[in-house]
Amino acid sequence: MNATRRFLVALAGTEDPALPERVAQVVGTGGPAVEMTLLHVAETGPRELATHDPAVRRGPWPTPKRAVIEHRLSDADNAGTAALLTVWHERFAVALPGIRITQLVAQGRPEQEIIVAAERLNADAVILCARPRIGPTEPGPRSVGHVARFVVDHSPVPVLLIRRSS
């Protein structure tokens, strides 16, 4: 039986460029029996901070309308997400030739959206990178970021946590 293996790769933009090669070492060289979904979650929390006006405004210029600010923020988010997913799509296509690669964009809290996507896509495993750290990191719960910790604790499928190469 040649069952298709489905992997969900969560991308934040800070991943090690060697991620596709490291995944290929674990997954194999790919082929038609592997499907990879690249997920980027546009975190909406910081956008809520934009609703606060500056404490002091001086000058005759008008205050920009909220809709204009939201539109600009959405355009910037969409452009950044598209560029990120395009780059990683190309990298995975080179490292794992012949696999089927799809892209998925979600909005919300990354840790929760990764879990939802894994369930919805019926993924066999979630792949993500530990956040980059400066200096030595001791083993334990603080050795990964809060998103990775949440995914490891709540994922309905195995999680492949890849650390940056030294």
N, C-alpha and C positions, 0 to 999 in steps of 0.2 A: 504494500500500500504506500502510495506517495502523497502523503498529506502535506498541505501547504502550512508552513510555519509563519505566523504573523507577529511582527515586532513593532512596538510603538517606541519611537525615539523622541524624547522630550528635549527640545532645544531652547536655550535661553539666550544664546549669543556669546557666552563666555567659555564655551567648550574648547577642549584641547583639539587643535587641528588634526591630530593623529587619531581622533575618535573613530572614523570609518575603518581604518586599518586594524584598530584594536577590536572593533566589533567583528570584522572579518575573521580574526583569529579565533573568536569564540563561536560565531555562527557558522563559519565555513565560507566558501567562496561564493556563495549565493546560488544562483540558478533560478529556474522558474518556480521552484517549490518554496521560495522565500518572498514574503511581502513585507515591505518596510513602510510604515507611515511616519512621516516627520511632522511632529506637532510643535507649534509655537503658541504660547498663551500670552496674549496681550493683557497685561495686568491693568485692571481698571482702577485700583485703589489710589495711585498717585494722581489720577485725573481729578479726583474729588478735591484735592488741594487747590486746583486752579479756580475753584469757585470763590475763593477768598480774594477780595480786593486788597490792594496795597493799603497799608495803614494811613499813609499820607500821600495825597495826590496834589501836585501843584502844577499849574499851567492851564492854558485854555483848551487843550486838546480834548476831544470827546472820549468817553470810556467805550472800548470796543464791546459790541453786543456779545452776549454769551454764546449765541449760535455760531458766530464767526470764530470764536476761540475753539469751540467744540469741533467745528469743521476742520480747522487747521491741525488740531491735535489728532483727529482721525486720519487725515491725509498723511501726517508724519508717521503715525503708527503703521498704517497700511504699507507705506513705501518701505519702511524699515523691515517689516515682517516679510514682505515679498523678496527683498534683497537677501535677507538671512536664509530663507527657505531655498532660494535659487542656488546660493553658494553651497549649502549642505547637500542639496539634491545632487549637484554635480560631483561633490566629493564622494558621496556614497555610491553613485553610479560607477565611478572609477574603481573604487575599492571592492565593490561587490557586483561585478558585471552580470547582467542578465536578470537581476532581481526586479520586481515590480515595486516602484517607489511612488507613493502618493503623499500629498501634503494636506495638512489640516491646521486650521487656525481657530483658536477659541479665545473667548474673552472672559476674564474673571480672575479668580485666585489660582495661580499655577498648580499648587499642590492638589487642589480639589478637581480642577479640570483634567489633570493627567489621569486621575483615578476614574473619572467619568468616561474619558476617551478609551481607556483600557477596557472597561466593561462594554461600552458600545461597539467597539471594533472587534470584540472577542479576541483580544491579543493573547499570544502565548507567553509574552514577557514584555516588560517595560525596560527600556534602556535609558539611562541618564548619567550625567557626569556630576561628580561632587563639585561643589563650587570651588573656584580657585582660592587658595589660601596663601598668605605670605608668611614665610618662616615655617618651622617644624610644627607638625600637627600631632597631637597625642591621640592614640586610639580611643574610641568611645563615641558617645552621641554628639559631642561637639566637633567631631572630625568631619561632619558633613553639614550642609546648610539645612534650614528648616523645611525647605521644599523636599529635598531628598529624604530627610528623616520622616516626614509625613507620608511620602510615597512608599518608603520601605515598610512603615508600620501599617498602612491601610490598603495596599495594593491587593487586588483579588488574584493576581498572577505573580510569578517570580519577577524579581527586580535585579537587573544587571547594573550595578553601580560601578562606573569606571572612573578611576582617579586619573588626574593629569599625569602624563609621563614626565619623568624628571629630566 
